[in-house]
């Protein structure tokens, strides 16, 4: 099994609903997104997927989030824009373009992340 991981990032603001603490107020993060892909075989070129292609797919998925107020994104405005829900949003977007996606992790800082997969 071949495991491929790429990273991308985006900056955005949000505030958490039904939360009592600092995060209920408008604030921002520089999120790091890790996408993990799983392949059983390699292509004729000896690659599971070109890193450039994997980064393109993930970049397209997060383009809508970059420098946005996440609470106003159509797909997120009816749910709480937590790291967990952001990870699922990105997962769903990437999975449409590559069935080999295994998981998406969203880091809101160096110490805290949420991961979504369909295991």
C-alpha positions, 0 to 999 in steps of 0.5 A: 500500500502506498500512502501519499500526504500533502499539505496546503494552507489557508487563512480564514476567520470564524466564530463558534456558535453555542460556545461559551469562551473566547472562540465565540468571538470573531477570530482567525486562524492560519489553517494547515490542511493535510490530505492523505491518499492511499493507493494499491498500485503505482502508475506507469511513471512509478508514482501513485499520484503526482504531488503537484496533482494532489496539491492542485485538487486540495487547493481547489477544495480550499480556495473558497475558504481562503481569506473568508468568513467561514460562517458565511460560506454556504456549505458551512453557515447552517452548521458550526464552522469547527475544525471538525466540520471544516475537515469534512467539508474539505474531505467531501470536496477532495473525494469528488476528484480523487477516490483514493483520498483516505483522510483530511486533517485540519490544523488550526494551530501547531498543537490542535487538529481535527481529522475526518475519514470514512473508516 
